[in-house]
Every structure is written in structure tokens, then in C-alpha cells.
Amino acid sequence: MVANKKGAEIEEQVIRDLIVPGVGNRRIFRILLTSACRFSCDYCPMRAERDLPRRALEPASLARLFMTAFRRGWCDGLFVTSGIPRDPVFAMERMLQLVETLRFTHGYRGYLHAKALAGAEPGQIERLVRLVDRVSYNLEAPCQRALDEHAPGKSVAGGLALLETARDAALAVREARRASARQAPAPLSFAEGLEKKRLIQADHLMREYGFSAEELVYGKDGQLPLDHDPKLTWALANPGRFPVELTTAGREELQRVPGFGPRVVESILETRARESLRDPADLKRLGVQVGRAGGFVTLRGRLIGARSIQTPLFVSGYSGEVYEFSPGTFR
């Protein structure tokens, strides 16, 4: 009961729904590193001139709090911003400490959106771009005159320069990834396209489904297998994690079921909270493709589909290996 109450309190205070085109509903953990700020922007409830209690979170503590919420299925990603208590460089460095702790210490590969801070150094913005999925910045006014009136101490030119730095850093990251892909040997254009698709799917697993790079399964040649998608390959290599019981499994367990995309997982959780799931027909109404997920899930202790045999489609010289359940398709 305490854990449920704590989760409800966190959800009410900092977790908000976000609709992502093509993906569906995402639950984003939104937090301020600190409510203290040296600026007095007219529109900001945290402006320096206001007499109100100020709070600050240590980056390491916030990282642990977020990872607890993420692992318990309370949220799918993080949005972080901050007041500027001393100077922008100090505040930006604390945000980078949080992001680096999540990525490198906790191995978090999910969605991260960070608000860049006015006055941060270009090198800090470049570091941020390399580590997060989205960087945003508030220009706050159309011209310097308006900014001087409503947000004294900030610069339109400085904000534009920051956005240009972020853009250039993002383009550099994109080009580096393209160069890396071009270096990979690909004797056949079809195989090249399939390899790129696998890389995209693997990246999606880490960013959207919480997989770590160490969990991806590679072939004997050190490459991602082309016979099955990375999510399915992981499932086949971890039979002890299946089947998953649909009436009790948490968000993280459901997200790892081959054939389950974010929309399906959210539909199952939302429906399960208000009514009982009784048979495969209930699941079909939620968009579950029973034939794909059947061998990986149970409903009230029973598998929801036949464990059919499926031959890989893109590998020549198939060995004839037979699995006891349907491999399905990654979503």
C-alpha cells in the first residue's frame, strides 16, 4: 500500500502524458533540478524577486528516483529543466551530471529531453546533444528590446547562437553515424538495407523499450543476426523470461514481448485497470496480434495462441532449426 501511494503521489506531481506521432501515448517524468534562479523573468513563477521556498535535487539522487519510477513502469521517459541559481555554466553542468549518470552509470537508453539553459557554454551544449534525444530552448521574446523588458539579463543573440550550436552538433552526430554505416561491408544492396533496418530496430529497443546494449544478441560473426529482428532474437535467447502473464505483468515485462508495441502495452494496462481480460477476443479488440505474441504470453495461465513454426525469411541455407513457439515480428 505504501509503494502504491508513493507511486500515485509521484504520478500526480511529475508524470504527464505525451502523444508521440506514430508511437502513441508516452508517460513523461518532468522535473526541475532546482527552483532557485538568479533571473527575474516576468512570466516565470520562480523569478528571483519572489519570496518562496527554493528546492534543489542532487543529480545522482534524481537519477535514482527516475530509474525507480522507470523500472516500476510509472513512466517511459524524462524531461528535465532547471532554474539558474548561480550562473548558467554551473546549472548546465549539473544537468549534464544527471544525463551522464543516467546514460553511463545506470545504462538508461530510453527517451531523454533536456532544456538547454540560457548562457551555457557551446561545449556543454555539444555534450548534451550527444547524450539526449531532444534538446529545446526558450527564446522567450522576438527581439532584444522585449527581452530586456520582460527577461532582463538574457540575450536573443545568445539564444540563437545556442540553437545554432545544438543544430551543428546534431548534424555532426548524424553524419558520424552515416559514415559508420557506410564503412560496413555490404556486398548486396538488399543485405545492406536489411542491416540498416536491424540497426534502426536495435536503436529503437534501447531508446523506447529500455534494453541495454549488452542485452542485444549478436551472431558468431559479431553482427546483429538478419534472420530475426533484435527483439525476437533476444526473446529466443532468454526463454526463462517467457511466457509473460497478461493479467499481472508490469509495463517493462510487456514491452519485451515480441509483437507488442507501445500502444498495445498501454491499451492492456489501461483496460486491465478497469476490467478483466478474459479471452483472446478481448486482446484482439485492443489491437493485439494474437498470432505473433501467442507463444510468449499467457492469459490466466493459458497460452493465448498456438506455438506455430516459422522459418526465417532472409537467410539462405536455413539450418532447419525449429522453435517451440512462433517467433513473431518486432514492433
Sequence and secondary structure as in RCSB ss.txt:
>XXXX:A:sequence
MVANKKGAEIEEQVIRDLIVPGVGNRRIFRILLTSACRFSCDYCPMRAERDLPRRALEPASLARLFMTAFRRGWC
DGLFVTSGIPRDPVFAMERMLQLVETLRFTHGYRGYLHAKALAGAEPGQIERLVRLVDRVSYNLEAPCQRALDEH
APGKSVAGGLALLETARDAALAVREARRASARQAPAPLSFAEGLEKKRLIQADHLMREYGFSAEELVYGKDGQLP
LDHDPKLTWALANPGRFPVELTTAGREELQRVPGFGPRVVESILETRARESLRDPADLKRLGVQVGRAGGFVTLR
GRLIGARSIQTPLFVSGYSGEVYEFSPGTFR
>XXXX:A:secstr
 HHHHHHHHHHHHHEEEEEETTTEEEEEEEEESBS  S   TT TT TTS     B  HHHHHHHHHHHHHTTS 
SEEEEE   SS HHHHHHHHHHHHHIIIIIS   SEEEEE  TT  HHHHHHHHHH SEEE    SSSHHHHHHH
STT  HHHHHHHHHHHHHHHHHHHHHHHHHHHHS  SSHHHHHHHHHHHHHHHHHHHHS   GGGS   TTSS  
SSS HHHHHHHH GGG SEETTT  HHHHHTSTT  HHHHHHHHHHHHHS   SHHHHHHTT  HHHHGGGEEET
TEESS       SS SS      SS      
